[in-house]
Structures are given as C-alpha cells and as structure tokens.
Amino acid sequence: MHNTIPSDSNDNLRGIYCILIGMVIVTIQDSTVKWLSPDYSLHQIMFIRSAIGLIIAITIILMDGGLQLMKTRHLGLQLTRGGLLIIANMALFMAVAAMPIAEAIAIFFVAPLFITVLSIPILKEKVGRRRWLAVIIGLSGVIIMMKPTAGIFDWASLLPLIAALAYALMQMLTRKLGITDKASTMTFYNQSTLVIVSLIIGLLIGDGKFSNMGHASLDFLFRAWIIPAQSDLWIFLVLGLTSGFGSYLLSQAYRLGEANLIAPFEYVSLPMSVVLGYLLWQDFPSYNGFAGMTLILGAGLYVLYREKITIEKHLEQNQND
C-alpha cells in the first residue's frame, strides 16, 4: 500500500503484471531460504543473496537512466527503509526455518491490517468501524493459527508478526519515497543496506560461537559461515536473482499502479506457498491453519476494498470542489 495517485489503465495493468510476477519470485525466494536454512546461517544467506541482488540493482540502474539514479534527496528515509526491510527479512526467514512456510506467510499478511492501524497516528487518517472490525477479525485469524490454547505454542509464530509490522512501516516510507525516487533507486539502497548489515552480523557472530541453541530459528541465526557446497551454488544464484528482480518488480508495481488496485494481488503468494510447502516438505496446513488463513485473507482484502472506496469518495469530493 503505497501512493494513491490515480494512474491510467495501462499503468495499472503494467503494475498488476509487475506485482504478480514479483510475488511469484518472492515466494520462490522464501522457499529457497527455507531450503537452505538447515545447512547455512541466515546472515550468510542474506549476504550472498543481497550481493547478487546489488549487482542486479546496479545493472538495472545503468539501463534505467545511469548512475545518477543512485542519488537521492532522502538518504535518511532510504536507509531507514532498508533497515526496516532487514528486520522484516530476518524475522520472516527465521520463521520459515521453524514453521510451515504457508502458515508463516499467512501470518505475515496481517501487514495491511497494521498499515490501517498505523495510518491513524502516522498519516492522521481516520479509520471507520468496518475497517476496525476487519482488523480484529484478521488478528483473530493469527491467534487461531498460533494455537495458544493447544499447548503447542511456538514463539517462532510471533516472528511473522514482527516482519509484518516492519513491512507495514516500510511501505509507509515507500509511499513517500515513490513520489521522487525511481524503483531502481529504492532497490539499490535496499540491497546495499542488506549487504552491509549482513556482513557486519557475519563478522560479529559468523564464527558459530553461539550456535546449537536448540531451536530451528535461533540455530539458523547463529550458525557459522561455511563455504557453500558446489551443488548449492546454483541455489544461491537463484536466491540472488529472486532478491534483485523481486525487489525491483514490487517497487515498480506500486510506482505504476494505484495501491488499492495493486495490493490484493500480493495474496497470490498464499496459495503458491501452500503448494510449494506440500511439494518440498510435505507440509499441509491444519484445520486451524486454513481457518486462520481464511480470516486473515478475508480481513486483508476487505481493508483494501474499504480503502478503495474511501479514496474514490475523496477524489469525488475534490472534483466537486
């Protein structure tokens, strides 16, 4: 959910294509991270992935207008956005290492609900009773998926919530930055921030001195860096390609099209993650999982629908004035 500036139909169509392809790529990326998580550390995966992604970002910049696109009038906001992306990535990737990927992604999709809540203090927007009800229903879906009353609660299920909150804040910055900076510029700063921070984390804890924590998420975070197996090199290449192109396509989608039209197509990731989870790990959501997904999906789509109505009313009032 980025800008709300009206776009023509061709821009909206191009934006839909970008978001669909981008979400397919990002879902493949998340699955690839889960595949690598038993053997490699999170910060090593992030570093290799982002280094390849940075090369792609620079290539896109050269094709999109030249090195001057690396300049931005909002360096602080770009770095803050990159920091929020790091939090979102680390939290979500730690989650998929410990739980079924479809359930982690479903919980992550409360992000539109967080954007609704955060828009009140940050953007000074008014939220009606219907959208508040949708927020409550969506969060109820999260509680159902966490199964807190079944005696099998895993704190890792909180990680997608942290990722969703960071992502929601990041999207608010994207709404502002998208007015002045191109998608390639934002992709460059995203990948640069990820490379630098993941390298610093690797230098601090990459020797494995805190490894063997007894939990899949923590083991993934604190595992030592190792030389990748030759058979895994192509997987890392796929991961880097999905990082660079996925980030660019998502930023481009919201620059081209209207947010309320583009955002619902992000949910294509949910059924795709169910299929990949079953094919790769024989994970299939439980009854609670499907019930929670349904509530989160329905609430998220309803919030986006109500926002579309609000925007249309606002535009109509401006035209009448």
Protein Blocks (a to p, Z undefined) as FASTA:
>chain_A
ZZfbdcdfklmmmmmmmmmmmmmmmmmmmmmmmmmmmmmcfklmmmmmmmmmmmmmmmmm
mmnnpjklmpcfklmlmmmmmmmmmmmmmmmmmmmmmmcfklmmmmmmmmmmmmmmmmmm
mnopacdfklmmmmmmmmmmmmmmnommnopacfklmmmmmmmmmmmmmmmmmmmmmmmp
cfklmmmmmmmmmmmmmmmmmmmmmnopmgonopaklmmmmpccddddfklmmmmmmmmm
mmmmmmmmmmmmmmmmcfklmmmmmmmmmmmmmmmmmmmnopacdfklmmmmmmmmmmmm
mmmmmmmmmmmmmmmmmmmZZ
